[in-house]
């Protein structure tokens, strides 16, 4: 069992580092592939980014806080999964209103991945008050967050999974793989939701349907979204 030093304020440090890392990743991506930033700028307006920000904030707090409604103590919180879903819904509504039918998420893939990879360390070091810890386990890599109980380091599971996807994506993009330039956002959503769905079984969150918690249901929705958008894009490209 690995003893992990924790402090509630570590979550905010993790958030700050995640935002900084995401900003650097966005800068690198847009310099490496400037045409992608150009396409995004040509297809959007300030309203796009305003909708994205509002949707992300609402989704983050609704999902984070809603997850505690069935707990003994209801606690206002925020969730990266909720922010991602809220941002997607808001952007899709904005695009529908503007008559834009193509994907605009490619430029956000690397920043989002880097943000998740870094941000989850903040969740881990925030400890038990963060309410993102894993269920008890006797595995040799179990972490002790201060209560003497070995737990699944679910934050590190997620961080590792998304780091692997990030490496695969960047290598594929540098090689010119078609999916990495046309379906990277959809691939990221599918991979993120699938791995998050798995780790949710090792979190002590209240269930809503059978063994599934609110994030299981959200991840199922994101997987369907990613697959449908991917197939839609292929259909428009002639298969």
LINUR-V150612 format. One record per helix or strand of 3 or more residues. SS is the DSSP state (a for helix, b for strand). FROM is the first residue (numbers start at 1). TO is the last residue. If there is no record, write none. Layout:
ss:SS from:FROM to:TO
ss:SS from:FROM to:TO
This chain:
ss:a from:10 to:32
ss:a from:34 to:43
ss:a from:46 to:66
ss:a from:80 to:98
ss:a from:106 to:126
ss:a from:128 to:130
ss:a from:154 to:175
ss:a from:178 to:182
ss:a from:184 to:202
ss:b from:207 to:209
ss:a from:214 to:236
